[in-house]
């Protein structure tokens, strides 16, 4: 879902793009959680990538936002009592002016999940440190990019079984890979937002 350099998009079009992206991720979230629940892991690391011009993150879609590259949010208590999964969706704003090809872009998320009672020590006494990476290598676009763009992103390895977590902290990076020079350049993340889908576990019987 790439709409790079489409500067003629009006607000209604942008709203439709955002809504469509979130609906697709909601569908994938249930699919990913079901596969994780059945198999104990997700066999593929599929993802959803959406990019379009702009610098304003939707307050309706991403209620937890920050004016820089990091944020923390509270995890809603599991009132149902049954097993559930957390599926994280993030939105990033960056200036792509120096990005020659969108396929050179790599979005990196480092995050920490903190348990309410130390139920998942993750080797660290009540919290778990994780890393996720989304590459846009499958989207070669031979053109120069201009101005600010938004990314709405989620991937199967952002599905985590809830271990009585109460807080999640995120730090985002956008890395520009110039394969011709063999160099790496980090593009500043100007703003970020996170949304959590809560997916009830569905037990499989085989």
C-alpha positions in Angstrom: 0.0 0.0 0.0 2.4 2.6 -1.2 1.3 6.1 -2.1 4.7 7.8 -2.1 4.9 11.3 -3.6 1.1 11.4 -4.1 0.8 14.9 -2.8 -2.6 15.5 -4.4 -4.3 13.2 -1.8 -7.1 15.1 0.0 -8.0 14.4 3.6 -10.8 12.1 2.7 -8.4 10.0 0.6 -5.9 9.9 3.5 -8.6 8.9 5.9 -9.6 6.0 3.6 -6.0 4.9 3.2 -5.6 4.8 7.0 -8.9 3.1 7.6 -8.1 0.4 5.0 -4.6 -0.2 6.4 -6.0 -0.6 9.9 -8.8 -3.0 8.8 -6.2 -5.1 6.9 -3.9 -5.2 10.0 -6.9 -6.1 12.2 -7.6 -9.1 9.9 -4.0 -10.1 9.8 -3.7 -9.7 13.6 -6.4 -12.4 14.1 -4.7 -14.6 11.5 -1.3 -14.2 13.1 -2.5 -14.8 16.6 -4.4 -17.9 15.5 -1.3 -19.4 13.9 0.8 -18.6 16.9 -1.7 -20.2 19.2 -1.9 -23.4 17.2 1.8 -23.8 16.4 3.6 -22.1 19.3 5.2 -19.8 16.7 4.3 -18.0 13.4 5.9 -19.9 10.5 6.2 -16.8 8.3 7.0 -13.2 9.0 4.5 -11.5 6.8 3.8 -7.8 7.2 1.7 -4.9 6.2 3.3 -1.7 4.9 1.5 1.5 4.1 3.2 4.8 3.1 1.8 8.1 2.0 2.7 11.8 2.2 2.0 13.7 5.3 3.3 14.6 8.8 0.1 14.3 11.0 -0.6 11.0 12.7 -4.3 10.3 13.1 -5.4 10.8 16.7 -8.4 8.4 16.2 -6.2 5.5 14.9 -3.2 6.1 17.2 -4.2 7.5 20.5 -0.8 7.0 22.0 1.6 9.4 20.2 4.9 11.2 20.6 6.6 14.1 19.0 9.9 12.2 18.8 11.1 8.6 18.1 10.1 7.0 21.4 7.0 6.5 23.6 5.5 4.3 26.3 1.9 3.1 26.7 -0.1 1.3 29.2 -1.5 -2.2 28.3 -5.2 -2.6 29.0 -5.9 -5.1 31.8 -7.1 -8.5 30.6 -10.6 -8.4 32.0 -11.7 -11.6 30.3 -9.3 -13.7 32.2 -8.5 -16.0 29.2 -5.4 -16.1 27.1 -4.9 -13.3 24.6 -2.4 -11.8 22.2 -1.1 -8.3 21.8 -0.5 -7.2 18.2 1.3 -3.8 17.9 0.8 -1.4 15.0 3.1 1.6 14.7 3.0 4.8 12.7 6.1 6.8 11.9 6.7 10.2 10.3 10.0 10.9 8.5 11.4 13.2 5.7 12.2 11.0 2.7 13.8 13.8 0.7 17.1 11.9 0.6 15.6 8.5 -0.1 16.4 7.5 -3.7 14.5 4.2 -3.6 11.8 3.1 -1.1 13.4 -0.3 -1.2 16.4 1.2 0.7 14.2 1.9 3.7 14.3 -0.4 6.8 12.1 0.4 9.8 13.4 -0.9 13.2 11.5 -1.1 16.4 13.2 -1.8 19.8 10.7 -2.3 22.6 10.3 -3.5 26.1 7.3 -5.2 27.7 7.0 -4.9 31.4 4.9 -7.5 33.4 2.7 -6.4 36.2 3.9 -9.1 38.6 7.2 -10.3 37.0 5.3 -13.1 35.3 7.7 -13.0 32.3 11.2 -12.3 33.5 12.6 -12.5 29.9 15.9 -12.9 31.6 15.5 -9.5 33.2 13.2 -9.8 36.2 9.7 -8.8 35.0 10.4 -7.4 31.6 11.2 -8.6 28.1 13.3 -6.7 25.6 12.5 -7.3 21.9 13.4 -6.1 18.4 11.4 -6.1 15.2 12.5 -5.1 11.7 10.5 -4.3 8.5 12.3 -4.0 5.2 10.8 -2.5 2.1 13.0 -4.4 -0.3 10.0 -5.8 -2.2 9.0 -2.3 -3.3 11.5 -0.9 -5.8 10.5 2.5 -7.0 13.1 4.2 -9.2 12.3 7.8 -8.3 13.3 10.5 -5.8 11.1 11.0 -2.8 10.2 14.4 -1.4 9.1 15.8 1.9 7.4 14.1 4.8 5.7 10.7 4.6 3.8 8.5 7.1 4.4 4.8 7.5 1.8 2.5 9.0 3.4 -0.8 9.8 2.9 -4.1 11.5 4.5 -7.5 11.1 3.9 -11.0 12.4 6.8 -10.8 14.9 5.0 -8.0 16.6 2.5 -10.6 17.9 3.2 -11.3 21.6 1.3 -13.6 23.9 0.2 -11.5 26.9 2.1 -12.4 30.0 0.2 -10.0 32.3 2.0 -7.1 30.8 1.2 -3.7 32.0 3.4 -1.4 30.0 5.2 -1.3 26.6 8.0 1.1 25.7 9.1 1.7 22.1 12.1 3.3 20.3 12.0 3.6 16.5 14.6 4.0 13.9 14.5 4.3 10.1 17.6 3.2 8.3 18.4 4.1 4.7 20.5 1.4 3.0 22.3 2.7 0.0 23.5 -0.5 -1.7 25.6 1.4 -4.2 27.8 3.0 -1.5 27.4 0.2 0.9 26.6 2.8 3.5 23.9 3.2 6.1 22.1 6.4 7.1 19.5 6.8 9.8 16.6 9.1 8.9 15.2 11.0 11.8 11.8 9.8 13.1 10.0 13.0 13.6 6.9 11.6 15.2 5.6 8.1 16.2 2.4 6.5 17.3 1.4 3.0 18.5 -1.9 1.1 18.5 -2.5 -2.3 20.2 -5.0 -4.9 18.9 -6.1 -7.2 21.7 -6.8 -10.7 20.2 -8.4 -13.4 22.2 -6.7 -16.8 21.9 -8.5 -19.5 20.0 -7.4 -22.9 21.0 -6.8 -25.5 18.3 -7.6 -29.2 18.5 -5.6 -31.5 16.2 
